[in-house]
């Protein structure tokens, strides 16, 4: 399994711990539900890939890993 696939799996596991109806702000000042975020990541579309990238960067900042 590739590094990206492992990261995607980690992000999906993290997102699935959240309330699916909770809203988060996207970069375009648009509220998106956790359920929608999961769908984009699962579909591996451009927005889904950006979600994975952003979540991994956030985890790196929180853990102090570069």
C-alpha positions in Angstrom: 0.0 0.0 0.0 1.3 3.4 -0.9 2.0 6.2 1.6 -0.9 8.2 0.2 -3.3 5.2 0.7 -2.1 4.9 4.3 -2.6 8.6 4.9 -6.1 8.4 3.3 -7.0 5.5 5.6 -5.8 7.4 8.6 -7.8 10.5 7.6 -10.9 8.5 7.0 -10.6 6.8 10.4 -10.2 10.3 12.0 -13.2 11.8 10.2 -15.4 8.8 11.1 -14.9 9.6 14.8 -16.7 13.0 14.2 -20.4 13.7 14.1 -21.3 13.2 10.4 -23.6 16.2 10.4 -21.1 18.6 11.9 -20.0 21.4 9.6 -16.4 22.5 8.8 -15.4 25.5 6.8 -13.7 24.8 3.4 -11.2 27.2 2.0 -13.9 28.9 0.0 -15.8 30.0 3.2 -18.4 27.3 2.6 -19.6 25.0 5.3 -19.2 21.3 4.4 -20.5 18.4 6.6 -18.1 15.7 7.8 -20.3 13.3 5.8 -19.4 15.2 2.6 -15.7 15.3 3.5 -15.7 11.6 3.9 -17.4 11.1 0.6 -14.8 13.3 -1.2 -11.9 11.4 0.4 -13.5 8.0 -0.4 -14.0 9.1 -4.0 -10.4 10.4 -4.2 -11.4 13.5 -6.1 -9.4 16.7 -6.1 -11.1 18.1 -3.1 -10.7 14.7 -1.3 -7.0 14.7 -2.0 -6.7 18.3 -0.6 -8.6 17.2 2.6 -6.1 14.3 3.1 -3.1 16.7 2.5 -4.5 19.3 5.0 -5.3 16.7 7.6 -1.9 15.2 7.4 -0.2 18.6 7.7 -2.4 19.4 10.7 -1.3 16.1 12.4 2.3 16.8 11.6 2.0 20.2 13.3 0.3 18.7 16.3 2.9 16.0 16.7 5.9 18.2 15.9 6.8 15.9 12.9 8.0 17.6 9.7 
